[in-house]
Amino acid sequence: MAITAQQVKELRETTGAGMMDAKKALTETDGDMQAAIDWLRTKGLAKAAKKSDRTAAEGLVAVRVEGGTGVAVEVNSETDFVAKNAEFQEFVTQVAEKALTLDDVEALKAADLGGKSVADTLTDKIATIGENMMLRRMAKVEGPTVVSYVHNAAAPGMGQIGVLVAMKGGDEDFGRKVAMHIAAASPQALNEAALDPEVLERERRVLTDQARDSGKPEQVIEKMIEGRMKKYLGEVTLLGQAFVIDPDKTVAQAAEEAGAEILGYVRMAVGEGVEREEEDFAAEVAKAAQG
């Protein structure tokens, strides 16, 4: 019996099995979907499906630099215990190296990794390691010099926070200091021009309303608004922030003194933006008692 691509897709979505495993299951069961599901369960290849709805907000960020290109990838797991697992770390390393030559996370998921796609390999890891995992995102920077930094490293080139800095001029020592600053200060954008215009407009509206509530004359209010916007930009933009290494200077001033132009950066922290499930101890015990 000929097995269609639609059947394979449906079985993969139902079980979380890899493409080749799903095709083999359908072939072995003459296209019977339920029998194919049972076949995969028997072989232990449908484990991933049972875990796919569990929150994966731990894991690792890995950074790699090659020439003038730097890449950061985030691979999530359910617990930080798995982040210390050698098999998981090896997979994250391979994914980061593969990402150097690709443009986005969808291309990365589809890329070949030892005869299987990265996505299918991840599904296999979910089954063998026993936790839900997710290749969540990747980001790249390019420039004459690219420097990386990992905060709370679990292994070389991977940890809880990964930073990349692209520069023209300067040296790697200065680039590393900037990367450490970014890890600590978490700027929202490189400069004012790189900020989302809607974010800027919303902030200006809030500051305007606050200033008008003061009851001061309009010309005073305008100066208040501009002063507060300048302070805001100094808090959220990398170049405007006080340099953590030397707080008497902004990052822009420190870069100028170092003969460097900062072209771009990436800051990626494990689990940021992921809604984590909070469960009290009593509920956890009750769930365990119910099996």
C-alpha positions as CSV (number, residue, x, y, z in Angstrom):
1,M,0.0,0.0,0.0
2,A,1.3,3.5,-0.9
3,I,1.8,5.7,2.1
4,T,1.0,9.4,1.5
5,A,2.9,12.4,2.8
6,Q,-0.4,13.6,4.5
7,Q,-0.6,10.3,6.4
8,V,3.0,10.7,7.6
9,K,2.3,14.3,8.6
10,E,-0.8,13.3,10.6
11,L,1.0,10.5,12.4
12,R,3.9,12.8,13.3
13,E,1.6,15.4,14.7
14,T,-0.3,12.9,16.7
15,T,2.7,11.1,18.2
16,G,5.7,13.4,17.9
17,A,7.6,10.7,16.1
18,G,10.3,11.5,13.5
19,M,9.4,11.4,9.8
20,M,11.2,8.2,9.0
21,D,9.8,6.4,12.1
22,A,6.3,7.6,11.2
23,K,6.7,6.4,7.6
24,K,8.0,3.0,8.8
25,A,5.1,2.6,11.2
26,L,2.5,3.2,8.5
27,T,4.3,0.8,6.2
28,E,4.4,-1.9,8.8
29,T,0.7,-1.5,9.5
30,D,-0.6,-1.0,5.9
31,G,-1.5,2.6,6.6
32,D,-3.8,1.9,9.6
33,M,-3.4,5.0,11.7
34,Q,-4.3,3.6,15.1
35,A,-2.2,0.5,14.5
36,A,0.7,2.8,13.5
37,I,0.3,4.7,16.7
38,D,0.4,1.5,18.7
39,W,3.4,0.3,16.7
40,L,5.3,3.5,17.6
41,R,4.3,3.2,21.3
42,T,5.5,-0.4,21.3
43,K,8.8,0.7,20.0
44,G,9.0,3.6,22.5
45,L,9.0,6.2,19.7
46,A,5.8,8.0,20.7
47,K,7.1,9.1,24.1
48,A,7.7,12.6,22.9
49,A,4.0,13.2,22.3
50,K,3.1,12.7,25.9
51,K,5.6,15.4,26.9
52,S,4.9,18.0,24.2
53,D,2.4,20.0,26.2
54,R,4.7,20.5,29.2
55,T,6.4,23.8,29.7
56,A,10.1,23.9,28.6
57,A,11.5,27.1,30.1
58,E,14.9,25.9,31.3
59,G,17.8,24.7,29.0
60,L,20.8,26.5,27.4
61,V,21.8,29.3,25.2
62,A,24.8,28.5,23.0
63,V,27.0,31.0,21.1
64,R,29.4,30.4,18.3
65,V,31.6,32.8,16.4
66,E,33.3,32.1,13.1
67,G,35.1,34.9,11.3
68,G,32.8,37.9,11.1
69,T,29.7,35.9,12.0
70,G,28.2,35.1,15.4
71,V,25.2,33.1,16.2
72,A,23.2,32.4,19.4
73,V,20.6,29.6,19.8
74,E,18.3,28.7,22.6
75,V,17.3,25.1,23.2
76,N,14.8,24.6,26.1
77,S,14.2,21.8,28.5
78,E,11.8,21.4,31.4
79,T,14.4,21.3,34.2
80,D,17.9,22.8,34.7
81,F,19.0,19.2,35.5
82,V,18.8,18.3,31.8
83,A,20.9,21.4,31.0
84,K,23.7,19.6,32.8
85,N,23.2,16.4,30.8
86,A,26.1,15.6,28.5
87,E,23.9,14.3,25.7
88,F,21.8,17.5,25.7
89,Q,24.8,19.7,25.7
90,E,26.3,17.8,22.8
91,F,23.1,18.3,20.8
92,V,23.0,22.0,21.6
93,T,26.6,22.3,20.5
94,Q,25.8,20.6,17.2
95,V,22.8,22.8,16.6
96,A,24.8,26.0,17.3
97,E,27.5,25.0,14.8
98,K,24.9,24.2,12.2
99,A,23.2,27.6,12.8
100,L,26.3,29.5,11.7
101,T,25.5,28.8,8.1
102,L,21.7,29.4,8.3
103,D,19.5,32.5,8.4
104,D,16.6,31.6,10.7
105,V,15.3,29.0,13.1
106,E,12.9,27.3,10.6
107,A,15.8,26.7,8.3
108,L,17.8,25.4,11.3
109,K,15.0,22.9,12.3
110,A,14.9,21.6,8.7
111,A,18.7,21.3,8.4
112,D,20.4,17.9,8.2
113,L,22.1,16.6,11.4
114,G,23.7,13.2,10.8
115,G,21.1,12.0,8.4
116,K,18.0,13.4,10.2
117,S,16.6,16.9,10.4
118,V,17.4,18.9,13.5
119,A,13.7,18.8,14.4
120,D,13.5,15.0,14.1
121,T,16.8,14.6,16.1
122,L,15.3,16.8,18.8
123,T,12.2,14.6,18.9
124,D,14.4,11.5,19.4
125,K,16.2,13.3,22.3
126,I,12.8,14.0,23.9
127,A,12.1,10.3,23.9
128,T,15.5,9.2,25.2
129,I,16.2,12.0,27.7
130,G,12.6,12.0,29.0
131,E,11.7,15.7,29.0
132,N,9.9,18.0,26.6
133,M,12.5,20.1,24.7
134,M,12.2,22.9,22.2
135,L,14.5,24.6,19.7
136,R,13.1,28.0,20.4
137,R,15.1,30.7,18.5
138,M,18.3,31.8,17.0
139,A,19.9,35.2,16.2
140,K,23.0,36.3,14.3
141,V,25.2,39.4,14.1
142,E,27.9,40.2,11.6
143,G,30.8,42.6,11.5
144,P,34.6,43.0,11.2
145,T,34.9,41.8,14.8
146,V,32.4,39.6,16.6
147,V,33.0,38.8,20.3
148,S,30.9,36.4,22.4
149,Y,30.3,36.1,26.2
150,V,28.4,33.5,28.2
151,H,27.1,34.2,31.7
152,N,26.6,31.3,34.1
153,A,28.4,28.9,31.7
154,A,27.3,25.2,32.0
155,A,29.9,24.2,29.4
156,P,32.2,26.0,27.0
157,G,30.2,28.4,24.8
158,M,26.8,27.7,26.5
159,G,25.0,28.8,29.6
160,Q,22.1,30.9,30.9
161,I,22.8,34.1,29.0
162,G,24.6,34.4,25.7
163,V,25.8,37.7,24.3
164,L,27.3,38.6,20.9
165,V,28.8,42.0,20.0
166,A,29.6,43.1,16.4
167,M,32.1,45.9,16.2
168,K,34.3,47.9,13.8
169,G,37.6,48.9,15.4
170,G,38.6,48.4,19.0
171,D,39.9,45.1,20.3
172,E,38.4,41.9,21.6
173,D,39.1,42.9,25.2
174,F,36.9,45.9,24.9
175,G,34.3,43.9,23.0
176,R,34.2,41.4,25.8
177,K,33.6,44.2,28.4
178,V,30.7,45.5,26.3
179,A,29.3,41.9,26.1
180,M,29.5,41.6,29.9
181,H,27.8,45.0,30.2
182,I,25.0,43.8,27.9
183,A,24.5,40.6,30.0
184,A,24.2,42.7,33.1
185,A,22.3,45.8,31.9
186,S,20.0,44.1,29.3
187,P,19.5,47.0,26.9
188,Q,16.4,47.0,24.7
189,A,18.1,48.3,21.6
190,L,21.4,49.6,20.3
191,N,20.3,53.3,20.1
192,E,17.2,55.4,19.7
193,A,16.8,54.7,16.0
194,A,16.7,50.9,16.7
195,L,13.9,51.2,19.3
196,D,10.3,50.3,18.2
197,P,8.6,53.6,17.3
198,E,5.5,52.5,19.1
199,V,7.4,51.9,22.3
200,L,8.9,55.4,22.0
201,E,5.6,57.0,21.3
202,R,3.9,55.2,24.2
203,E,6.7,56.3,26.6
204,R,6.4,59.8,25.4
205,R,2.6,59.8,26.0
206,V,3.1,58.5,29.5
207,L,5.7,61.1,30.3
208,T,3.6,63.9,28.8
209,D,0.6,62.9,30.9
210,Q,2.8,62.9,34.0
211,A,4.3,66.3,33.2
212,R,0.9,67.9,32.6
213,D,-0.4,66.6,35.9
214,S,2.3,68.8,37.5
215,G,0.3,71.9,36.5
216,K,3.4,73.7,35.3
217,P,3.4,76.1,32.3
218,E,3.6,74.5,28.8
219,Q,7.1,75.6,28.1
220,V,8.3,74.0,31.3
221,I,6.4,70.9,30.5
222,E,8.1,70.6,27.2
223,K,11.5,70.8,28.8
224,M,10.4,68.2,31.5
225,I,9.3,65.8,28.7
226,E,12.6,66.1,26.8
227,G,14.6,65.6,30.0
228,R,12.7,62.6,31.0
229,M,12.9,61.1,27.5
230,K,16.7,61.6,27.5
231,K,16.8,59.8,30.9
232,Y,14.6,57.0,29.5
233,L,16.9,56.5,26.5
234,G,19.9,56.4,28.8
235,E,18.3,53.5,30.6
236,V,17.1,51.4,27.7
237,T,19.6,51.9,24.8
238,L,23.0,50.3,24.9
239,L,24.9,53.3,23.7
240,G,23.1,55.6,26.1
241,Q,23.6,53.4,29.2
242,A,26.3,54.1,31.9
243,F,29.1,51.6,31.2
244,V,29.1,49.1,34.0
245,I,32.9,48.9,33.8
246,D,33.2,52.7,34.2
247,P,29.9,54.3,35.2
248,D,31.2,57.8,34.7
249,K,31.0,57.2,30.9
250,T,28.2,56.0,28.6
251,V,28.9,53.0,26.5
252,A,29.1,55.3,23.5
253,Q,31.8,57.4,25.2
254,A,33.7,54.3,26.2
255,A,33.5,53.0,22.6
256,E,34.8,56.2,21.2
257,E,37.8,56.2,23.5
258,A,38.5,52.6,22.6
259,G,38.4,53.5,18.9
260,A,35.4,51.1,18.3
261,E,32.0,51.4,16.6
262,I,29.4,49.0,18.0
263,L,27.4,47.8,15.0
264,G,25.0,45.5,16.7
265,Y,24.5,42.9,19.5
266,V,22.4,39.9,20.6
267,R,21.5,39.2,24.2
268,M,19.7,35.9,24.7
269,A,18.7,34.5,28.1
270,V,17.2,31.1,28.7
271,G,13.4,31.1,29.1
272,E,12.9,34.9,28.8
273,G,9.3,35.5,27.7
274,V,8.2,31.9,28.4
275,E,5.1,31.7,30.6
276,R,6.1,29.3,33.3
277,E,3.6,27.1,35.1
278,E,3.4,27.8,38.8
279,E,2.1,25.0,41.0
280,D,2.0,25.0,44.8
281,F,3.3,22.0,46.7
282,A,-0.1,20.7,47.8
283,A,-1.3,20.7,44.2
284,E,1.9,18.9,43.1
285,V,1.4,16.2,45.8
286,A,-2.3,15.8,44.9
287,K,-1.4,15.3,41.2
288,A,1.2,12.7,42.1
289,A,-1.3,10.8,44.3
290,Q,-3.8,10.6,41.4
291,G,-1.1,9.0,39.3
